[in-house]
Amino acid sequence: MRRNFGAKPLTYPQPVFIIATYDDDGTPNAMNAAWGGISEMTEISLCLSAGHKTVKNIQKRGAFTVSMAEAAYVAACDYVGIVSGNTVNDKFAKAGFHAVKSQFVDAPLIEELSVALECKLIDYNSDSCILRGEIVNVSVDERVLDTDGKVDAAKVAPVIFDPFNNEYLKVGEKVGDAFSEGKKLK
Ligand SMILES: Cc1cc2nc3c(=O)[nH]c(=O)nc-3n(C[C@H](O)[C@H](O)[C@H](O)COP(=O)(O)O)c2cc1C
């Protein structure tokens, strides 16, 4: 037997993207977004409500970064998802985040979060809420690289959003090699 949950936005896994932007006066801001994903080789699509400070900032600056939420910073990552920069101007600092300007786009990187996409705005549709960004660079803090220079997911400790239970879950153990496990069934 299967149980029906209806027409709802429920998938596993959902990302916990932390979108960072600069305000008019250079104040950094960040928000949490679960509805989004890669939509082309160098493109990310997000569903962002038009009223968010983040959207206004992106429209003005034409840029944003997308960091992956990490287990060690789960409170900060949640905080930026429940408080708006429209009302709390120093939300980024209150989260305990530190901004460093991207070398590639007019947006801040978050020092505390080790993996980030650096993006330029392609377009935004306020009716559908779909915002598309061009990924112009991916940067990773060296602290999460292994001795071969590869990203070590265990060091990043990214978290996912569980929309069934409104919980953040740490990404778990390796269960197989992508593009390879299925070969045994060919
Ligand atoms: C787990 C979680 C997921 C969220 N996902 C989205 C999302 O995909 N799109 C969106 O517009 N808002 C989403 N939000 C809400 C925004 O993060 C929130 O409204 C935030 O305060 C907006 O900040 P800003 O006004 O400073 O940009 C999410 C919040 C949480 C906690």
The ligand as an SDF file (V2000), in Angstrom:
LIG
                    3D

 31 33  0  0  0  0  0  0  0  0999 V2000
   14.4040   25.4670    4.6550 C   0  0  0  0  0  0  0  0  0  0  0  0
   13.9990   26.7410    3.9380 C   0  0  0  0  0  0  0  0  0  0  0  0
   13.8590   26.7250    2.5620 C   0  0  0  0  0  0  0  0  0  0  0  0
   13.4630   27.8780    1.8840 C   0  0  0  0  0  0  0  0  0  0  0  0
   13.3470   27.8370    0.5120 N   0  0  0  0  0  0  0  0  0  0  0  0
   12.9650   28.9480   -0.1540 C   0  0  0  0  0  0  0  0  0  0  0  0
   12.8760   28.9290   -1.5740 C   0  0  0  0  0  0  0  0  0  0  0  0
   13.2050   27.9320   -2.2490 O   0  0  0  0  0  0  0  0  0  0  0  0
   12.4330   30.0530   -2.1910 N   0  0  0  0  0  0  0  0  0  0  0  0
   12.0940   31.1920   -1.5070 C   0  0  0  0  0  0  0  0  0  0  0  0
   11.7180   32.1890   -2.1320 O   0  0  0  0  0  0  0  0  0  0  0  0
   12.2070   31.2520   -0.1530 N   0  0  0  0  0  0  0  0  0  0  0  0
   12.6340   30.1570    0.5340 C   0  0  0  0  0  0  0  0  0  0  0  0
   12.7720   30.1990    1.8960 N   0  0  0  0  0  0  0  0  0  0  0  0
   12.4040   31.4290    2.6160 C   0  0  0  0  0  0  0  0  0  0  0  0
   13.5050   32.5180    2.5880 C   0  0  0  0  0  0  0  0  0  0  0  0
   14.7750   32.0010    2.8900 O   0  0  0  0  0  0  0  0  0  0  0  0
   13.1200   33.5980    3.6310 C   0  0  0  0  0  0  0  0  0  0  0  0
   11.8750   34.1740    3.2950 O   0  0  0  0  0  0  0  0  0  0  0  0
   14.1780   34.6590    3.8240 C   0  0  0  0  0  0  0  0  0  0  0  0
   13.8600   35.3860    4.9780 O   0  0  0  0  0  0  0  0  0  0  0  0
   14.3300   35.6420    2.6620 C   0  0  0  0  0  0  0  0  0  0  0  0
   15.3670   36.5230    3.0120 O   0  0  0  0  0  0  0  0  0  0  0  0
   15.6190   37.9430    2.3340 P   0  0  0  0  0  0  0  0  0  0  0  0
   14.3130   38.7060    2.3480 O   0  0  0  0  0  0  0  0  0  0  0  0
   16.6670   38.5760    3.2350 O   0  0  0  0  0  0  0  0  0  0  0  0
   16.1280   37.6920    0.9650 O   0  0  0  0  0  0  0  0  0  0  0  0
   13.2030   29.0670    2.5990 C   0  0  0  0  0  0  0  0  0  0  0  0
   13.3760   29.0890    3.9880 C   0  0  0  0  0  0  0  0  0  0  0  0
   13.7740   27.9430    4.6510 C   0  0  0  0  0  0  0  0  0  0  0  0
   13.9790   27.9750    6.1430 C   0  0  0  0  0  0  0  0  0  0  0  0
  1  2  1  0
  2  3  1  0
  2 30  2  0
  3  4  2  0
  4  5  1  0
  4 28  1  0
  5  6  2  0
  6  7  1  0
  6 13  1  0
  7  8  2  0
  7  9  1  0
  9 10  1  0
 10 11  2  0
 10 12  1  0
 12 13  2  0
 13 14  1  0
 14 15  1  0
 14 28  1  0
 15 16  1  0
 16 17  1  0
 16 18  1  0
 18 19  1  0
 18 20  1  0
 20 21  1  0
 20 22  1  0
 22 23  1  0
 23 24  1  0
 24 25  2  0
 24 26  1  0
 24 27  1  0
 28 29  2  0
 29 30  1  0
 30 31  1  0
M  END
$$$$
